[in-house]
Amino acid sequence: MDYNKLDKDLTEIVEKRILLSKKSYADPDYDDIEEELHDLEDDFNDEFGDELEAVLEKIYDKLQSDTDILLASAYLANHYTPMLPDSNGIVSYEVKGKEGVPIDSEQFDGQDVRIVLVPNPARFTMQINGKSLKDLWRSR
């Protein structure tokens, strides 16, 4: 898997989601941006879906979850907060609140456990009760 391309494509999707979240439905370019976003997500699933599904299978096994694994784009959050760029000018993102895909696991009985996909570096993060607690997988 080309991790640089994964991060680039994932970042493009996240930035498009941030842009779309700032628009109202009445905005004349809302539908165009939404269509571009859906195209980016479809391309992302086509290019990285199988490899990310294999990563998710390992994560689900480790968490002892029998929840169905979804398409990679399903793990994207609805809202990302950009952080300050690092020394290389790369912007990382954080996710707050109940975002991502909920999973069932007896290890975390009674808690709201979710997996969310975050860029720079691309990673699957576990959230428990709306707080990001642990990276389950990182691209680098």
DSSP file (Angstrom, degrees, kcal/mol; ACC not computed):
  #  RESIDUE AA STRUCTURE BP1 BP2  ACC     N-H-->O    O-->H-N    N-H-->O    O-->H-N    TCO  KAPPA ALPHA  PHI   PSI    X-CA   Y-CA   Z-CA
    1    1 A M              0   0    0      0, 0.0     2,-1.1     0, 0.0     3,-0.1   0.000 360.0 360.0 360.0 133.9    0.0    0.0    0.0
    2    2 A D     >  -     0   0    0      1,-0.2     4,-2.4     2,-0.1     5,-0.1  -0.715 360.0-171.2 -83.6  98.8    1.3    3.4   -0.9
    3    3 A Y  H  > S+     0   0    0     -2,-1.1     4,-2.6     1,-0.2   119,-0.2   0.824  81.9  56.1 -65.8 -32.3    1.0    5.2    2.4
    4    4 A N  H  > S+     0   0    0      2,-0.2     4,-2.5     1,-0.2    -1,-0.2   0.933 111.2  43.3 -64.6 -44.2    1.8    8.6    0.9
    5    5 A K  H  > S+     0   0    0      2,-0.2     4,-3.1     1,-0.2     5,-0.3   0.891 111.6  55.3 -67.6 -38.7   -1.0    8.3   -1.5
    6    6 A L  H  X S+     0   0    0     -4,-2.4     4,-2.6     1,-0.2     5,-0.2   0.947 111.8  43.2 -57.1 -49.2   -3.3    7.0    1.2
    7    7 A D  H  X S+     0   0    0     -4,-2.6     4,-2.7     2,-0.2    -2,-0.2   0.910 114.4  50.3 -64.0 -42.4   -2.6   10.0    3.3
    8    8 A K  H  X S+     0   0    0     -4,-2.5     4,-2.0     2,-0.2    -2,-0.2   0.940 115.1  42.2 -61.4 -48.4   -2.9   12.4    0.4
    9    9 A D  H  X S+     0   0    0     -4,-3.1     4,-1.9     2,-0.2    -2,-0.2   0.899 115.5  49.4 -67.4 -40.8   -6.3   11.0   -0.7
   10   10 A L  H  X S+     0   0    0     -4,-2.6     4,-2.4    -5,-0.3    -1,-0.2   0.905 110.6  50.4 -65.0 -41.4   -7.6   10.7    2.8
   11   11 A T  H  X S+     0   0    0     -4,-2.7     4,-2.9    -5,-0.2     5,-0.2   0.892 107.4  54.2 -63.1 -40.1   -6.6   14.3    3.5
   12   12 A E  H  X S+     0   0    0     -4,-2.0     4,-1.9    -5,-0.2    -1,-0.2   0.903 109.9  47.4 -61.5 -40.9   -8.3   15.5    0.4
   13   13 A I  H  X S+     0   0    0     -4,-1.9     4,-2.4     2,-0.2    -2,-0.2   0.934 112.7  48.5 -64.6 -46.0  -11.6   13.8    1.5
   14   14 A V  H  X S+     0   0    0     -4,-2.4     4,-2.4     1,-0.2    -2,-0.2   0.916 111.5  49.2 -62.8 -43.6  -11.3   15.3    5.0
   15   15 A E  H  X S+     0   0    0     -4,-2.9     4,-2.4     1,-0.2    -1,-0.2   0.876 110.9  50.5 -64.0 -36.3  -10.7   18.8    3.6
   16   16 A K  H  X S+     0   0    0     -4,-1.9     4,-2.6    -5,-0.2    -1,-0.2   0.891 109.7  50.8 -68.1 -38.5  -13.7   18.4    1.3
   17   17 A R  H  X S+     0   0    0     -4,-2.4     4,-2.2     2,-0.2    -2,-0.2   0.905 110.4  49.3 -63.5 -41.4  -15.8   17.3    4.3
   18   18 A I  H  X S+     0   0    0     -4,-2.4     4,-0.8     2,-0.2    -2,-0.2   0.929 112.1  48.6 -63.0 -45.1  -14.6   20.4    6.3
   19   19 A L  H >< S+     0   0    0     -4,-2.4     3,-0.9     1,-0.2     4,-0.3   0.927 111.9  48.7 -59.3 -46.3  -15.5   22.6    3.3
   20   20 A L  H >< S+     0   0    0     -4,-2.6     3,-1.5     1,-0.2    -1,-0.2   0.861 104.5  59.4 -64.2 -36.0  -18.9   21.0    2.9
   21   21 A S  H 3< S+     0   0    0     -4,-2.2    -1,-0.2     1,-0.3    -2,-0.2   0.720 101.7  55.6 -67.0 -19.1  -19.7   21.4    6.6
   22   22 A K  T << S+     0   0    0     -3,-0.9     2,-0.3    -4,-0.8    -1,-0.3   0.497  97.8  80.3 -89.2  -4.5  -19.2   25.2    6.3
   23   23 A K  S <  S-     0   0    0     -3,-1.5     2,-0.3    -4,-0.3    -3,-0.0  -0.699  73.1-133.8-101.8 153.3  -21.8   25.4    3.5
   24   24 A S    >   -     0   0    0     -2,-0.3     3,-1.7     1,-0.1     6,-0.2  -0.677  29.2-110.6 -96.9 160.7  -25.6   25.5    3.8
   25   25 A Y  T 3  S+     0   0    0      1,-0.3     6,-0.2    -2,-0.3     5,-0.1   0.793 119.5  59.5 -58.6 -26.7  -27.8   23.4    1.6
   26   26 A A  T 3  S+     0   0    0      4,-0.1    -1,-0.3     3,-0.1    -3,-0.0   0.621  77.0 113.2 -78.9 -12.7  -28.9   26.7    0.0
   27   27 A D  S X  S-     0   0    0     -3,-1.7     3,-1.7     1,-0.1     4,-0.4  -0.402  72.8-131.3 -62.3 132.3  -25.4   27.4   -1.1
   28   28 A P  T 3  S+     0   0    0      0, 0.0     4,-0.3     0, 0.0     3,-0.2   0.758 104.5  42.8 -61.6 -25.4  -25.2   27.2   -5.0
   29   29 A D  T 3> S+     0   0    0      1,-0.1     4,-2.3     2,-0.1     5,-0.2   0.351  84.5  99.0-102.5   8.9  -22.1   25.0   -5.0
   30   30 A Y  H <> S+     0   0    0     -3,-1.7     4,-2.6     1,-0.2     5,-0.2   0.940  84.4  47.3 -57.6 -49.8  -23.2   22.7   -2.2
   31   31 A D  H  > S+     0   0    0     -4,-0.4     4,-2.2     1,-0.2    -1,-0.2   0.875 111.6  50.8 -63.1 -37.9  -24.4   19.9   -4.5
   32   32 A D  H  > S+     0   0    0     -4,-0.3     4,-2.3     2,-0.2    -1,-0.2   0.920 112.2  46.2 -65.5 -43.3  -21.3   20.1   -6.6
   33   33 A I  H  X S+     0   0    0     -4,-2.3     4,-2.4     2,-0.2    -2,-0.2   0.904 112.1  51.5 -65.7 -41.1  -19.0   19.8   -3.6
   34   34 A E  H  X S+     0   0    0     -4,-2.6     4,-2.3    -5,-0.2    -1,-0.2   0.896 110.2  48.9 -63.0 -40.2  -21.1   17.0   -2.2
   35   35 A E  H  X S+     0   0    0     -4,-2.2     4,-2.2     2,-0.2    -2,-0.2   0.909 110.4  50.7 -65.7 -42.6  -20.8   15.1   -5.6
   36   36 A E  H  X S+     0   0    0     -4,-2.3     4,-2.4     1,-0.2    -2,-0.2   0.904 109.9  51.7 -60.0 -41.2  -17.0   15.7   -5.6
   37   37 A L  H  X S+     0   0    0     -4,-2.4     4,-2.4     1,-0.2    -2,-0.2   0.926 109.0  48.8 -62.1 -46.3  -16.8   14.3   -2.1
   38   38 A H  H  X S+     0   0    0     -4,-2.3     4,-2.4     1,-0.2    -1,-0.2   0.886 111.0  50.7 -62.4 -38.7  -18.8   11.1   -3.0
   39   39 A D  H  X S+     0   0    0     -4,-2.2     4,-2.5     2,-0.2    -1,-0.2   0.912 110.3  49.5 -64.5 -42.5  -16.5   10.6   -6.0
   40   40 A L  H  X S+     0   0    0     -4,-2.4     4,-2.4     1,-0.2    -2,-0.2   0.909 111.8  48.7 -62.3 -42.2  -13.4   10.9   -3.9
   41   41 A E  H  X S+     0   0    0     -4,-2.4     4,-2.5     2,-0.2    -2,-0.2   0.903 111.0  49.9 -66.1 -41.1  -14.8    8.4   -1.3
   42   42 A D  H  X S+     0   0    0     -4,-2.4     4,-2.3     2,-0.2    -2,-0.2   0.933 112.4  47.1 -62.4 -45.4  -15.7    6.0   -4.1
   43   43 A D  H  X S+     0   0    0     -4,-2.5     4,-2.5     2,-0.2     5,-0.2   0.893 111.0  52.8 -62.3 -39.8  -12.2    6.2   -5.6
   44   44 A F  H  X S+     0   0    0     -4,-2.4     4,-2.9     2,-0.2     5,-0.5   0.927 110.2  47.0 -61.4 -46.7  -10.7    5.8   -2.1
   45   45 A N  H  X S+     0   0    0     -4,-2.5     4,-1.7     1,-0.2     5,-0.3   0.895 112.6  50.4 -62.8 -40.1  -12.7    2.6   -1.5
   46   46 A D  H  < S+     0   0    0     -4,-2.3     4,-0.3    -5,-0.2    -2,-0.2   0.909 118.7  37.0 -63.8 -42.1  -11.7    1.3   -4.9
   47   47 A E  H  < S+     0   0    0     -4,-2.5    -2,-0.2    -5,-0.2     4,-0.2   0.890 135.7  15.0 -80.9 -39.9   -8.0    1.9   -4.3
   48   48 A F  H  X S+     0   0    0     -4,-2.9     4,-2.7    -5,-0.2     5,-0.3   0.469  94.8  99.5-116.4  -4.2   -7.5    1.2   -0.7
   49   49 A G  H  X S+     0   0    0     -4,-1.7     4,-2.3    -5,-0.5     5,-0.2   0.885  84.2  46.0 -56.1 -48.5  -10.7   -0.8    0.4
   50   50 A D  H  > S+     0   0    0     -5,-0.3     4,-1.7    -4,-0.3    -1,-0.2   0.919 116.3  45.0 -64.3 -43.7   -9.3   -4.3    0.2
   51   51 A E  H  > S+     0   0    0      1,-0.2     4,-1.6     2,-0.2    -1,-0.2   0.898 115.2  47.0 -68.6 -39.9   -6.1   -3.5    2.1
   52   52 A L  H  X S+     0   0    0     -4,-2.7     4,-2.7     1,-0.2    -1,-0.2   0.834 107.9  57.2 -71.2 -30.8   -7.9   -1.4    4.8
   53   53 A E  H  X S+     0   0    0     -4,-2.3     4,-2.3    -5,-0.3    -1,-0.2   0.900 105.2  51.2 -63.3 -39.4  -10.4   -4.2    5.2
   54   54 A A  H  X S+     0   0    0     -4,-1.7     4,-1.5     2,-0.2    -2,-0.2   0.890 110.4  49.2 -63.7 -39.2   -7.6   -6.6    6.0
   55   55 A V  H  X S+     0   0    0     -4,-1.6     4,-2.1     1,-0.2    -2,-0.2   0.927 110.8  50.3 -63.3 -45.3   -6.3   -4.1    8.6
   56   56 A L  H  X S+     0   0    0     -4,-2.7     4,-3.1     1,-0.2     5,-0.2   0.863 104.3  58.1 -63.6 -36.2   -9.8   -3.8   10.0
   57   57 A E  H  X S+     0   0    0     -4,-2.3     4,-2.1     1,-0.2    -1,-0.2   0.914 108.3  46.5 -59.4 -42.1  -10.1   -7.6   10.2
   58   58 A K  H  X S+     0   0    0     -4,-1.5     4,-2.4     2,-0.2    -2,-0.2   0.900 113.0  49.6 -66.1 -41.0   -7.0   -7.7   12.5
   59   59 A I  H  X S+     0   0    0     -4,-2.1     4,-2.3     2,-0.2    -2,-0.2   0.943 111.7  47.6 -62.6 -47.6   -8.4   -4.8   14.6
   60   60 A Y  H  <>S+     0   0    0     -4,-3.1     5,-2.6     1,-0.2     4,-0.4   0.880 111.7  51.1 -63.4 -38.1  -11.8   -6.5   15.0
   61   61 A D  H ><5S+     0   0    0     -4,-2.1     3,-1.0    -5,-0.2    -1,-0.2   0.931 110.3  48.9 -62.7 -45.2  -10.1   -9.8   15.9
   62   62 A K  H 3<5S+     0   0    0     -4,-2.4    -2,-0.2     1,-0.3    -1,-0.2   0.874 114.5  45.0 -62.7 -37.6   -7.9   -8.0   18.5
   63   63 A L  T 3<5S-     0   0    0     -4,-2.3    44,-0.5    -5,-0.2    -1,-0.3   0.470 108.9-127.3 -84.5  -1.4  -11.0   -6.3   20.0
   64   64 A Q  T < 5 +     0   0    0     -3,-1.0    42,-0.6    -4,-0.4     2,-0.4   0.930  54.5 155.7  53.0  50.8  -12.9   -9.6   19.9
   65   65 A S      < -     0   0    0     -5,-2.6    -1,-0.2    40,-0.1    40,-0.2  -0.890  38.6-168.9-110.2 136.6  -15.7   -7.9   18.0
   66   66 A D        +     0   0    0     -2,-0.4     2,-0.1    38,-0.3    -1,-0.1   0.188  47.9 128.9-104.9  15.2  -18.2   -9.7   15.8
   67   67 A T  S    S-     0   0    0     37,-0.5    -2,-0.1     1,-0.1     2,-0.1  -0.431  70.5 -97.2 -65.9 143.6  -19.5   -6.5   14.4
   68   68 A D        -     0   0    0     -2,-0.1     2,-0.4     1,-0.1    -1,-0.1  -0.364  33.4-122.7 -64.8 140.0  -19.6   -6.4   10.6
   69   69 A I        -     0   0    0     -3,-0.1     2,-0.2    -2,-0.1    -1,-0.1  -0.707  32.2-158.5 -82.9 133.8  -16.7   -4.6    8.8
   70   70 A L        -     0   0    0     -2,-0.4   -14,-0.1     1,-0.2     5,-0.1  -0.469  32.4 -66.6-105.3 176.1  -17.8   -1.8    6.6
   71   71 A L    >   -     0   0    0     -2,-0.2     3,-1.7     1,-0.1     4,-0.5  -0.303  51.8-111.8 -58.5 148.7  -16.3    0.0    3.6
   72   72 A A  G >  S+     0   0    0      1,-0.3     3,-1.7     2,-0.2     4,-0.2   0.861 116.1  59.5 -54.1 -39.8  -13.2    2.1    4.6
   73   73 A S  G >  S+     0   0    0      1,-0.3     3,-1.4   -32,-0.2    -1,-0.3   0.725  90.7  70.3 -65.8 -20.1  -15.1    5.3    3.9
   74   74 A A  G <  S+     0   0    0     -3,-1.7    -1,-0.3     1,-0.3    -2,-0.2   0.753  91.1  61.5 -66.4 -22.2  -17.7    4.5    6.6
   75   75 A Y  G <  S+     0   0    0     -3,-1.7    42,-3.1    -4,-0.5    -1,-0.3   0.455  79.5 110.9 -86.0  -0.9  -15.0    5.0    9.2
   76   76 A L  B <  S-a  117   0A   0     -3,-1.4    24,-0.4    40,-0.2     2,-0.1  -0.496  70.1-122.8 -71.7 142.2  -14.5    8.6    8.3
   77   77 A A        -     0   0    0     40,-0.6     3,-0.1    -2,-0.2    -1,-0.1  -0.430   6.3-133.6 -78.2 159.1  -15.8   11.1   10.9
   78   78 A N  S    S+     0   0    0      1,-0.2     2,-0.4    -2,-0.1    -1,-0.1   0.767  93.5  35.7 -80.2 -27.4  -18.3   13.7   10.0
   79   79 A H        +     0   0    0     17,-0.1     2,-0.4     2,-0.0    17,-0.3  -0.987  65.0 180.0-135.5 126.2  -16.3   16.5   11.7
   80   80 A Y        -     0   0    0     -2,-0.4    15,-0.2   -66,-0.2    13,-0.0  -0.934  17.1-146.9-120.3 145.8  -12.5   16.9   11.8
   81   81 A T  E     -E   94   0B   0     13,-2.7    13,-2.3    -2,-0.4     2,-0.1  -0.962  19.9-134.0-112.4 118.0  -10.6   19.7   13.5
   82   82 A P  E     -E   93   0B   0      0, 0.0    11,-0.2     0, 0.0     2,-0.2  -0.453  18.3-149.1 -70.4 142.4   -7.3   20.6   11.8
   83   83 A M        -     0   0    0      9,-3.1     3,-0.1     1,-0.1     9,-0.0  -0.533  35.7 -75.6 -99.5 171.9   -4.3   21.0   14.1
   84   84 A L        -     0   0    0     -2,-0.2     8,-0.4     1,-0.1    -1,-0.1  -0.417  61.0 -96.3 -65.6 144.5   -1.4   23.4   13.6
   85   85 A P        -     0   0    0      0, 0.0     6,-0.2     0, 0.0    -1,-0.1  -0.271  38.0-124.6 -61.1 147.9    1.1   22.2   10.9
   86   86 A D    >   -     0   0    0      4,-2.2     3,-2.3    -3,-0.1     5,-0.0  -0.126  43.9 -77.9 -79.8-173.5    4.1   20.3   12.0
   87   87 A S  T 3  S+     0   0    0      1,-0.3    -1,-0.1     2,-0.1     0, 0.0   0.699 134.9  52.7 -63.3 -18.5    7.7   21.3   11.1
   88   88 A N  T 3  S-     0   0    0      2,-0.1    -1,-0.3     0, 0.0     3,-0.1   0.365 120.6-108.2 -95.1   3.7    7.2   19.8    7.7
   89   89 A G  S <  S+     0   0    0     -3,-2.3     2,-0.5     1,-0.3    -2,-0.1   0.597  71.2 145.3  81.9  11.3    4.0   21.8    7.1
   90   90 A I        -     0   0    0     -6,-0.1    -4,-2.2     1,-0.0     2,-0.5  -0.723  41.6-142.7 -88.8 127.5    1.8   18.7    7.4
   91   91 A V        -     0   0    0     -2,-0.5     2,-0.2    -6,-0.2    -7,-0.1  -0.758  14.2-162.5 -90.0 128.2   -1.6   19.3    9.1
   92   92 A S        -     0   0    0     -2,-0.5    -9,-3.1    -8,-0.4     2,-0.3  -0.614   9.3-141.4-100.4 168.7   -2.9   16.6   11.4
   93   93 A Y  E     -E   82   0B   0     26,-0.8     2,-0.3   -11,-0.2   -13,-0.0  -0.938   7.4-155.8-132.1 151.8   -6.5   16.3   12.4
   94   94 A E  E     -E   81   0B   0    -13,-2.3   -13,-2.7    -2,-0.3     2,-0.4  -0.924   8.4-147.1-124.5 156.8   -8.3   15.4   15.6
   95   95 A V        -     0   0    0     -2,-0.3    37,-0.4   -15,-0.2     2,-0.3  -0.983  14.5-173.2-124.9 129.2  -11.8   14.0   16.0
   96   96 A K        +     0   0    0     -2,-0.4    35,-0.2   -17,-0.3   -17,-0.1  -0.904  46.9  19.1-121.0 151.1  -14.0   14.8   19.0
   97   97 A G  S    S-     0   0    0     33,-1.6     2,-1.5    -2,-0.3    33,-0.2  -0.242 109.8 -30.7  86.9-176.8  -17.3   13.4   20.0
   98   98 A K  S    S+     0   0    0     31,-0.1     2,-0.3    -2,-0.1    -1,-0.1  -0.608  83.6 144.9 -83.0  90.4  -19.1   10.2   18.9
   99   99 A E        +     0   0    0     -2,-1.5   -22,-0.1     2,-0.1    28,-0.1  -0.767  33.8  31.5-121.5 165.1  -17.8    9.8   15.4
  100  100 A G  S    S-     0   0    0    -24,-0.4    16,-0.2    -2,-0.3   -25,-0.1  -0.385  98.7 -31.7  87.4-163.9  -16.9    6.7   13.3
  101  101 A V  E     -B  115   0A   0     14,-2.7    14,-2.1   -26,-0.1     2,-0.2  -0.835  57.1-132.2-101.4 122.4  -18.3    3.2   13.3
  102  102 A P  E     -B  114   0A   0      0, 0.0     2,-0.3     0, 0.0    12,-0.3  -0.477  26.8-170.1 -70.8 142.6  -19.7    1.8   16.6
  103  103 A I  E     -B  113   0A   0     10,-2.6    10,-0.5    -2,-0.2     2,-0.4  -0.943  19.3-128.1-130.6 155.2  -18.5   -1.7   17.4
  104  104 A D        +     0   0    0     -2,-0.3   -37,-0.5     8,-0.1   -38,-0.3  -0.869  34.2 160.7-100.5 134.9  -19.5   -4.3   20.0
  105  105 A S    >   -     0   0    0     -2,-0.4     3,-1.6   -40,-0.2   -40,-0.1  -0.926  39.4-144.6-154.3 129.1  -16.9   -5.8   22.2
  106  106 A E  G >  S+     0   0    0    -42,-0.6     3,-1.2    -2,-0.3   -42,-0.1   0.743  99.7  71.1 -64.6 -21.4  -17.2   -7.6   25.5
  107  107 A Q  G 3  S+     0   0    0    -44,-0.5    -1,-0.3     1,-0.3   -43,-0.1   0.783 108.6  33.7 -62.9 -25.9  -13.8   -6.1   26.5
  108  108 A F  G X  S-     0   0    0     -3,-1.6     3,-2.3   -45,-0.2    -1,-0.3  -0.246  88.4-176.2-124.5  43.0  -15.6   -2.7   26.7
  109  109 A D  T <   +     0   0    0     -3,-1.2     3,-0.1     1,-0.3    -3,-0.1  -0.123  68.8   6.0 -51.0 127.1  -19.0   -3.8   28.0
  110  110 A G  T 3  S+     0   0    0      1,-0.3     2,-0.3     3,-0.0    -1,-0.3   0.426 104.3 111.8  82.8  -0.4  -21.5   -1.0   28.3
  111  111 A Q  S <  S-     0   0    0     -3,-2.3     2,-1.1    17,-0.0    -1,-0.3  -0.750  75.2-113.1-106.3 154.5  -19.3    1.6   26.7
  112  112 A D        -     0   0    0     -2,-0.3    17,-2.8    -3,-0.1    18,-0.5  -0.740  41.9-177.0 -85.7 100.3  -19.7    3.4   23.4
  113  113 A V  E     +BC 103 128A   0     -2,-1.1   -10,-2.6   -10,-0.5     2,-0.3  -0.870   5.1 171.2-105.2 130.3  -16.7    2.1   21.4
  114  114 A R  E     -BC 102 127A   0     13,-2.6    13,-3.0    -2,-0.5     2,-0.5  -0.955  26.2-141.5-136.8 154.4  -16.1    3.4   17.9
  115  115 A I  E     -BC 101 126A   0    -14,-2.1   -14,-2.7    -2,-0.3     2,-0.4  -0.973  23.1-175.7-116.6 131.3  -13.4    3.2   15.2
  116  116 A V  E     - C   0 125A   0      9,-2.4     9,-3.0    -2,-0.5     2,-0.5  -0.967  22.2-132.0-130.6 143.9  -12.6    6.3   13.2
  117  117 A L  E     +aC  76 124A   0    -42,-3.1   -40,-0.6    -2,-0.4     7,-0.2  -0.841  29.4 179.3 -97.7 125.7  -10.2    6.8   10.3
  118  118 A V  E   > - C   0 123A   0      5,-2.7     5,-2.4    -2,-0.5     2,-0.1  -0.964  17.4-131.0-129.6 140.8   -8.0    9.9   10.6
  119  119 A P  T   5 +     0   0    0      0, 0.0   -26,-0.8     0, 0.0     3,-0.2  -0.445  66.2  66.0 -90.2 165.8   -5.3   11.3    8.2
  120  120 A N  T   5S+     0   0    0    -28,-0.1   -27,-0.2    -2,-0.1     2,-0.1   0.951 128.8  15.8  61.8  70.9   -1.7   12.4    8.6
  121  121 A P  T   5S-     0   0    0      0, 0.0    -3,-0.1     0, 0.0     2,-0.1   0.624 110.8-121.5 -79.9 156.6   -0.6    9.8    9.4
  122  122 A A  T   5 +     0   0    0   -119,-0.2    17,-2.7    -3,-0.2     2,-0.3  -0.403  50.4 157.0 -59.9 131.5   -3.5    7.6    8.2
  123  123 A R  E   < -CD 118 138A   0     -5,-2.4    -5,-2.7    15,-0.2     2,-0.6  -0.994  46.6-126.8-158.4 149.8   -4.7    5.7   11.3
  124  124 A F  E     -CD 117 137A   0     13,-1.8    12,-3.2    -2,-0.3    13,-1.3  -0.915  35.2-165.4 -97.2 124.0   -7.7    3.9   12.8
  125  125 A T  E     -CD 116 135A   0     -9,-3.0    -9,-2.4    -2,-0.6     2,-0.5  -0.883  14.4-134.0-113.9 141.2   -8.3    5.4   16.2
  126  126 A M  E     -CD 115 134A   0      8,-3.3     7,-2.9    -2,-0.4     8,-1.3  -0.815  19.2-165.2 -94.3 130.6  -10.5    3.9   18.9
  127  127 A Q  E     -CD 114 132A   0    -13,-3.0   -13,-2.6    -2,-0.5     2,-0.5  -0.947   3.2-166.5-112.8 136.1  -12.9    6.2   20.7
  128  128 A I  E >  S-CD 113 131A   0      3,-2.3     3,-1.5    -2,-0.4   -15,-0.2  -0.987  76.5 -15.4-122.9 123.5  -14.6    5.3   23.9
  129  129 A N  T 3  S-     0   0    0    -17,-2.8    -1,-0.1    -2,-0.5   -16,-0.1   0.860 131.2 -50.1  51.9  40.7  -17.5    7.4   25.0
  130  130 A G  T 3  S+     0   0    0    -18,-0.5   -33,-1.6     1,-0.2     2,-0.5   0.495 114.7 110.2  83.8   4.8  -16.6   10.2   22.5
  131  131 A K  E <   -D  128   0A   0     -3,-1.5    -3,-2.3   -35,-0.2     2,-0.5  -0.953  69.0-126.1-117.2 130.1  -12.9   10.4   23.5
  132  132 A S  E     +D  127   0A   0     -2,-0.5    -5,-0.2   -37,-0.4     3,-0.1  -0.592  40.7 161.9 -70.5 122.0  -10.0    9.3   21.2
  133  133 A L  E     +     0   0A   0     -7,-2.9     2,-0.3    -2,-0.5    -1,-0.2   0.761  50.3  10.9-113.9 -35.1   -8.0    7.0   23.3
  134  134 A K  E     -D  126   0A   0     -8,-1.3    -8,-3.3     0, 0.0     2,-0.6  -0.994  58.2-124.7-155.2 137.9   -5.7    4.8   21.2
  135  135 A D  E     -D  125   0A   0     -2,-0.3   -10,-0.3   -10,-0.2     3,-0.1  -0.757  21.3-172.5 -80.1 125.0   -4.4    4.4   17.7
  136  136 A L  E    S+     0   0A   0    -12,-3.2     2,-0.3    -2,-0.6   -11,-0.2   0.709  72.8   3.7 -89.3 -24.3   -5.3    0.8   16.6
  137  137 A W  E     -D  124   0A   0    -13,-1.3   -13,-1.8   -78,-0.0    -1,-0.4  -0.949  63.7-165.7-160.4 141.1   -3.2    1.0   13.4
  138  138 A R  E     -D  123   0A   0     -2,-0.3   -15,-0.2   -15,-0.2   -16,-0.1  -0.983  23.3-138.3-131.0 143.4   -1.0    3.7   11.8
  139  139 A S              0   0    0    -17,-2.7  -136,-0.1    -2,-0.4   -16,-0.1   0.765 360.0 360.0 -71.3 -24.5    0.3    3.9    8.3
  140  140 A R              0   0    0    -18,-0.3    -1,-0.1  -137,-0.1   -17,-0.1   0.292 360.0 360.0-156.3 360.0    3.7    4.9    9.5
